[in-house]
Amino acid sequence: MSNADQIQTEITLKVSLGDRSYPIHIGENLIDRQELYQPYIHGKQVFVITNDVVAPLYLDKVLAALSNYETNAFILADGESHKTIETVNSIYTFLLEQRANRSATLIALGGGVVGDICGFAAASYQRGINFIQIPTTLLAQVDSSVGGKTGVNHKLGKNMIGAFYQPQAVLADTLTLNTLDDRQLSSGLAEIIKYGLIRDKPFAHWLDENISNILKREPIALAEAIKRSCENKAQVVAADELERGQRALLNLGHTFGHAIETALNYGSWLHGEAVAAGTYMAALFSNQLGWISSADLDYLENQLKLAKLPTRPPENISAEQFMQLMAVDKKVIDKKLRLVLLKSIGNAIVSDEFDQEKLIHMLETIERIPTNFAPIN
């Protein structure tokens, strides 16, 4: 790699939250570098929480970088279906058996599921211990590892049990994306596309030319996409850490998407795939309300297709089921559903000012695709 490439593919950002501020390191071979961990580990005990897919690939590297500490690892089963309070309880049992004290540090090594579970365990074990995020999927690197949302799913709703709890640092090692399968890579693009749609129109246009480079895992394009996404999220989180205002905009597509995931029992569609379909649904409804043009709707659909993501919901979820599941969305206030909708590309709002009958009509009439969605070739 040339010096110019090195500069473009390594960067450190900051999430500014006063005394809870922390860095996001983006670059290659970060998980091998002991000096990136040391400032954020305050005791001798370090426990790595990972899963059975990531552990064979990266656990030894992380443990080698932590050789100066008392380390142990807890390996979870892979998959969204394991993002439960029972899994968190198994981590508590492990920590208690290891006599983990309040100066211990947890390290989340994996994708968004591992990060959310590990973060919630850290937030609640002995009322809070330090943790570090090492996201190994594109979706986790651009979204879930940043901002302090932690938690688990319930059979009645996604991410309904959790806490806001910030990590000490995020190490987004872009080389871990080389072992990510193509479907997971596309899943991460759903969250990247979101940032352009809600607040960064220039980034949306940059993606027009670079989605194919990201799918090819071109290092500079990947690093730039991660950097721009994390910059956007860090700015929003710094302004509204506890999601009392503008941070809700980061949920574009998620109200519909979470309903899809819940209806499918957290398994057959990846999170990013459900969010992609949900983003199209939000845009379609925005168009039907007269808020965005048909050209903007087509623009979004084309971006999602370039990313090899679904643009329609699965066929076996009725309008009635969508409405029931969305009724327990975290943005509901006083039983009134609020949605993140688009005014234009780069401009989103949170609104409850829409005719619910129009929403039901959209859900009844939108085209469906088979539940066994296969990525577009």
C-alpha positions as semicolon CSV with decimal commas, in nm:
position;residue;x (nm);y (nm);z (nm)
1;M;0,000;0,000;0,000
2;S;0,132;0,347;-0,091
3;N;0,159;0,629;0,160
4;A;-0,133;0,805;-0,011
5;D;-0,352;0,498;0,024
6;Q;-0,250;0,461;0,388
7;I;-0,369;0,812;0,462
8;Q;-0,702;0,756;0,292
9;T;-0,775;0,423;0,456
10;E;-0,678;0,504;0,818
11;I;-0,858;0,764;1,025
12;T;-0,973;0,834;1,380
13;L;-1,304;1,006;1,449
14;K;-1,450;1,119;1,782
15;V;-1,796;1,082;1,930
16;S;-1,821;1,397;2,141
17;L;-2,013;1,324;2,461
18;G;-1,820;1,514;2,725
19;D;-1,650;1,283;2,970
20;R;-1,801;0,984;2,784
21;S;-1,645;1,080;2,449
22;Y;-1,463;0,805;2,263
23;P;-1,270;0,741;1,941
24;I;-1,368;0,544;1,635
25;H;-1,053;0,404;1,475
26;I;-1,099;0,301;1,111
27;G;-0,825;0,118;0,921
28;E;-0,646;-0,208;0,850
29;N;-0,487;-0,447;1,102
30;L;-0,623;-0,255;1,400
31;I;-0,710;-0,561;1,608
32;D;-0,340;-0,657;1,624
33;R;-0,230;-0,327;1,779
34;Q;-0,197;-0,345;2,156
35;E;-0,163;0,033;2,190
36;L;-0,519;0,085;2,064
37;Y;-0,661;-0,116;2,355
38;Q;-0,444;0,000;2,643
39;P;-0,594;0,347;2,709
40;Y;-0,940;0,195;2,756
41;I;-0,862;-0,102;2,982
42;H;-0,842;0,001;3,345
43;G;-0,807;-0,330;3,523
44;K;-0,636;-0,665;3,469
45;Q;-0,940;-0,865;3,357
46;V;-1,050;-0,863;2,991
47;F;-1,328;-1,082;2,855
48;V;-1,391;-1,117;2,482
49;I;-1,750;-1,186;2,379
50;T;-1,771;-1,326;2,027
51;N;-1,956;-1,592;1,826
52;D;-1,876;-1,927;1,670
53;V;-1,829;-1,778;1,322
54;V;-1,597;-1,492;1,416
55;A;-1,397;-1,672;1,686
56;P;-1,202;-1,903;1,450
57;L;-1,109;-1,603;1,235
58;Y;-1,005;-1,332;1,478
59;L;-1,018;-1,439;1,843
60;D;-0,655;-1,552;1,858
61;K;-0,538;-1,219;1,714
62;V;-0,731;-1,022;1,972
63;L;-0,609;-1,239;2,260
64;A;-0,250;-1,203;2,136
65;A;-0,285;-0,825;2,141
66;L;-0,414;-0,853;2,499
67;S;-0,137;-1,079;2,625
68;N;-0,054;-0,840;2,910
69;Y;-0,396;-0,895;3,067
70;E;-0,589;-1,178;3,227
71;T;-0,808;-1,282;2,935
72;N;-1,086;-1,526;2,866
73;A;-1,347;-1,560;2,594
74;F;-1,716;-1,644;2,581
75;I;-1,840;-1,775;2,246
76;L;-2,204;-1,729;2,149
77;A;-2,401;-1,909;1,881
78;D;-2,426;-1,698;1,566
79;G;-2,747;-1,532;1,454
80;E;-3,019;-1,281;1,536
81;S;-3,232;-1,557;1,689
82;H;-2,983;-1,572;1,980
83;K;-3,016;-1,202;2,062
84;T;-3,219;-1,272;2,374
85;I;-3,222;-1,204;2,745
86;E;-3,133;-1,571;2,797
87;T;-2,807;-1,518;2,608
88;V;-2,726;-1,214;2,820
89;N;-2,793;-1,420;3,132
90;S;-2,543;-1,681;3,012
91;I;-2,282;-1,402;2,989
92;Y;-2,363;-1,294;3,346
93;T;-2,311;-1,654;3,460
94;F;-1,977;-1,671;3,276
95;L;-1,859;-1,342;3,430
96;L;-1,962;-1,446;3,778
97;E;-1,791;-1,782;3,742
98;Q;-1,477;-1,598;3,631
99;R;-1,513;-1,363;3,930
100;A;-1,516;-1,062;3,701
101;N;-1,497;-0,741;3,905
102;R;-1,608;-0,386;3,833
103;S;-1,273;-0,293;3,676
104;A;-1,310;-0,568;3,415
105;T;-1,345;-0,481;3,046
106;L;-1,565;-0,660;2,794
107;I;-1,472;-0,665;2,426
108;A;-1,743;-0,720;2,165
109;L;-1,583;-0,903;1,873
110;G;-1,836;-0,957;1,598
111;G;-2,130;-0,804;1,417
112;G;-2,424;-0,607;1,544
113;V;-2,579;-0,893;1,740
114;V;-2,260;-0,953;1,938
115;G;-2,212;-0,581;1,994
116;D;-2,567;-0,527;2,117
117;I;-2,558;-0,827;2,350
118;C;-2,211;-0,753;2,487
119;G;-2,295;-0,386;2,535
120;F;-2,612;-0,468;2,728
121;A;-2,421;-0,715;2,947
122;A;-2,158;-0,447;3,013
123;A;-2,426;-0,188;3,093
124;S;-2,594;-0,410;3,349
125;Y;-2,323;-0,632;3,501
126;Q;-2,246;-0,490;3,846
127;R;-2,435;-0,180;3,727
128;G;-2,188;-0,107;3,450
129;I;-1,839;-0,204;3,338
130;N;-1,627;-0,083;3,047
131;F;-1,652;-0,231;2,701
132;I;-1,483;-0,192;2,364
133;Q;-1,644;-0,254;2,025
134;I;-1,458;-0,446;1,752
135;P;-1,721;-0,466;1,476
136;T;-1,647;-0,725;1,207
137;T;-1,940;-0,665;0,969
138;L;-1,997;-0,363;0,749
139;L;-2,333;-0,294;0,913
140;A;-2,177;-0,293;1,259
141;Q;-1,885;-0,075;1,148
142;V;-2,109;0,194;0,999
143;D;-2,396;0,184;1,244
144;S;-2,458;-0,045;1,541
145;S;-2,113;-0,020;1,705
146;V;-2,141;0,359;1,730
147;G;-2,383;0,546;1,951
148;G;-2,433;0,327;2,258
149;K;-2,758;0,150;2,173
150;T;-2,743;-0,193;2,334
151;G;-3,006;-0,456;2,392
152;V;-3,189;-0,773;2,295
153;N;-3,501;-0,876;2,110
154;H;-3,833;-0,999;2,243
155;K;-4,070;-1,224;2,052
156;L;-4,314;-0,930;2,040
157;G;-4,066;-0,669;1,924
158;K;-3,706;-0,605;1,816
159;N;-3,463;-0,426;2,049
160;M;-3,735;-0,359;2,306
161;I;-3,512;-0,445;2,604
162;G;-3,185;-0,257;2,640
163;A;-2,995;0,051;2,751
164;F;-2,803;0,347;2,615
165;Y;-2,445;0,266;2,714
166;Q;-2,143;0,402;2,530
167;P;-1,829;0,198;2,455
168;Q;-1,481;0,316;2,551
169;A;-1,363;0,289;2,190
170;V;-1,454;0,141;1,852
171;L;-1,192;-0,041;1,642
172;A;-1,331;-0,083;1,290
173;D;-1,071;-0,305;1,124
174;T;-1,160;-0,298;0,755
175;L;-0,962;-0,615;0,682
176;T;-1,223;-0,816;0,873
177;L;-1,463;-0,737;0,589
178;N;-1,258;-0,962;0,358
179;T;-1,407;-1,267;0,531
180;L;-1,763;-1,130;0,521
181;D;-1,994;-1,302;0,276
182;D;-2,149;-1,100;-0,005
183;R;-2,498;-1,099;0,143
184;Q;-2,374;-0,958;0,475
185;L;-2,175;-0,692;0,287
186;S;-2,488;-0,582;0,100
187;S;-2,678;-0,579;0,429
188;G;-2,438;-0,316;0,561
189;L;-2,501;-0,099;0,258
190;A;-2,861;-0,048;0,369
191;E;-2,739;0,156;0,666
192;I;-2,482;0,343;0,454
193;I;-2,750;0,445;0,202
194;K;-2,963;0,567;0,493
195;Y;-2,717;0,843;0,587
196;G;-2,729;0,995;0,240
197;L;-3,108;0,988;0,239
198;I;-3,166;1,149;0,578
199;R;-2,899;1,419;0,599
200;D;-2,608;1,398;0,352
201;K;-2,713;1,445;-0,010
202;P;-2,351;1,478;-0,135
203;F;-2,280;1,138;0,021
204;A;-2,585;0,994;-0,155
205;H;-2,444;1,113;-0,487
206;W;-2,098;0,977;-0,398
207;L;-2,263;0,638;-0,343
208;D;-2,410;0,650;-0,694
209;E;-2,057;0,607;-0,827
210;N;-1,914;0,388;-0,552
211;I;-2,163;0,120;-0,448
212;S;-2,007;-0,117;-0,701
213;N;-1,658;-0,042;-0,561
214;I;-1,781;-0,115;-0,208
215;L;-1,927;-0,447;-0,322
216;K;-1,588;-0,526;-0,479
217;R;-1,431;-0,449;-0,136
218;E;-1,212;-0,177;-0,283
219;P;-1,020;-0,051;0,023
220;I;-1,041;0,323;-0,037
221;A;-1,413;0,314;-0,121
222;L;-1,484;0,099;0,186
223;A;-1,285;0,328;0,416
224;E;-1,456;0,639;0,277
225;A;-1,804;0,487;0,314
226;I;-1,731;0,384;0,673
227;K;-1,578;0,723;0,755
228;R;-1,867;0,925;0,611
229;S;-2,126;0,702;0,779
230;C;-1,954;0,723;1,118
231;E;-1,912;1,102;1,084
232;N;-2,285;1,136;1,023
233;K;-2,379;0,909;1,310
234;A;-2,129;1,066;1,551
235;Q;-2,272;1,412;1,482
236;V;-2,629;1,297;1,540
237;V;-2,542;1,104;1,857
238;A;-2,344;1,397;1,998
239;A;-2,648;1,622;1,951
240;D;-2,910;1,374;2,078
241;E;-2,757;1,082;2,266
242;L;-3,080;0,945;2,415
243;E;-3,294;0,979;2,100
244;R;-3,527;1,252;2,223
245;G;-3,515;1,436;1,891
246;Q;-3,314;1,419;1,572
247;R;-3,149;1,083;1,648
248;A;-3,480;0,918;1,559
249;L;-3,403;1,009;1,197
250;L;-3,142;0,730;1,202
251;N;-3,437;0,491;1,210
252;L;-3,540;0,554;0,849
253;G;-3,686;0,224;0,727
254;H;-3,649;0,062;1,067
255;T;-4,013;0,073;1,180
256;F;-4,116;-0,129;0,875
257;G;-3,791;-0,328;0,882
258;H;-3,821;-0,431;1,246
259;A;-4,177;-0,545;1,179
260;I;-4,044;-0,765;0,898
261;E;-3,775;-0,914;1,122
262;T;-4,018;-0,980;1,405
263;A;-4,276;-1,139;1,174
264;L;-4,007;-1,366;1,029
265;N;-3,883;-1,464;1,378
266;Y;-3,544;-1,295;1,341
267;G;-3,372;-1,521;1,098
268;S;-3,459;-1,555;0,733
269;W;-3,386;-1,192;0,639
270;L;-3,076;-1,005;0,756
271;H;-3,127;-0,679;0,942
272;G;-3,002;-0,470;0,650
273;E;-3,229;-0,652;0,407
274;A;-3,534;-0,578;0,620
275;V;-3,423;-0,216;0,662
276;A;-3,376;-0,183;0,284
277;A;-3,731;-0,299;0,217
278;G;-3,851;-0,077;0,500
279;T;-3,666;0,222;0,354
280;Y;-3,838;0,174;0,021
281;M;-4,173;0,146;0,202
282;A;-4,106;0,473;0,386
283;A;-4,010;0,640;0,059
284;L;-4,315;0,503;-0,122
285;F;-4,542;0,634;0,153
286;S;-4,363;0,971;0,140
287;N;-4,432;0,978;-0,233
288;Q;-4,797;0,888;-0,184
289;L;-4,828;1,174;0,067
290;G;-4,690;1,409;-0,199
291;W;-4,367;1,473;-0,008
292;I;-4,111;1,332;-0,253
293;S;-4,125;1,302;-0,629
294;S;-4,155;0,979;-0,826
295;A;-3,804;1,058;-0,954
296;D;-3,672;1,055;-0,595
297;L;-3,851;0,726;-0,532
298;D;-3,696;0,574;-0,844
299;Y;-3,355;0,708;-0,740
300;L;-3,376;0,532;-0,404
301;E;-3,499;0,209;-0,558
302;N;-3,208;0,211;-0,801
303;Q;-2,954;0,260;-0,519
304;L;-3,099;-0,033;-0,326
305;K;-3,091;-0,251;-0,637
306;L;-2,729;-0,154;-0,704
307;A;-2,654;-0,268;-0,349
308;K;-2,830;-0,601;-0,422
309;L;-3,094;-0,537;-0,158
310;P;-3,469;-0,604;-0,158
311;T;-3,703;-0,314;-0,231
312;R;-4,030;-0,479;-0,132
313;P;-4,159;-0,659;0,181
314;P;-4,207;-1,037;0,197
315;E;-4,534;-1,177;0,073
316;N;-4,653;-1,344;0,394
317;I;-4,688;-1,032;0,613
318;S;-5,032;-0,873;0,589
319;A;-5,113;-0,505;0,632
320;E;-5,288;-0,591;0,958
321;Q;-4,978;-0,772;1,089
322;F;-4,756;-0,478;0,992
323;M;-4,981;-0,240;1,185
324;Q;-4,987;-0,465;1,492
325;L;-4,610;-0,500;1,499
326;M;-4,544;-0,132;1,433
327;A;-4,771;-0,042;1,722
328;V;-4,494;-0,151;1,964
329;D;-4,224;0,049;1,785
330;K;-4,012;0,260;2,021
331;K;-4,112;0,580;1,839
332;V;-4,479;0,532;1,931
333;I;-4,591;0,804;2,175
334;D;-4,930;0,789;2,348
335;K;-5,031;0,508;2,113
336;K;-4,965;0,729;1,810
337;L;-4,737;0,583;1,543
338;R;-4,455;0,805;1,423
339;L;-4,258;0,730;1,109
340;V;-3,933;0,859;0,962
341;L;-4,032;0,989;0,621
342;L;-3,856;1,176;0,340
343;K;-3,911;1,531;0,222
344;S;-3,636;1,495;-0,039
345;I;-3,308;1,311;-0,088
346;G;-3,098;1,430;0,206
347;N;-3,391;1,558;0,413
348;A;-3,595;1,338;0,649
349;I;-3,846;1,413;0,924
350;V;-4,015;1,221;1,205
351;S;-4,389;1,264;1,169
352;D;-4,721;1,141;1,297
353;E;-4,908;1,381;1,068
354;F;-5,041;1,136;0,816
355;D;-5,370;0,965;0,748
356;Q;-5,349;0,614;0,895
357;E;-5,592;0,489;0,633
358;K;-5,344;0,596;0,365
359;L;-5,072;0,401;0,545
360;I;-5,293;0,092;0,558
361;H;-5,371;0,135;0,188
362;M;-4,999;0,147;0,108
363;L;-4,941;-0,170;0,310
364;E;-5,230;-0,345;0,137
365;T;-5,130;-0,250;-0,216
366;I;-4,749;-0,254;-0,218
367;E;-4,599;-0,527;-0,431
368;R;-4,460;-0,823;-0,234
369;I;-4,166;-1,056;-0,300
370;P;-4,107;-1,417;-0,190
371;T;-4,005;-1,461;0,172
372;N;-3,704;-1,666;0,063
373;F;-3,543;-1,354;-0,080
374;A;-3,226;-1,420;-0,276
375;P;-2,980;-1,133;-0,336
376;I;-3,000;-0,978;-0,682
377;N;-2,718;-1,088;-0,910
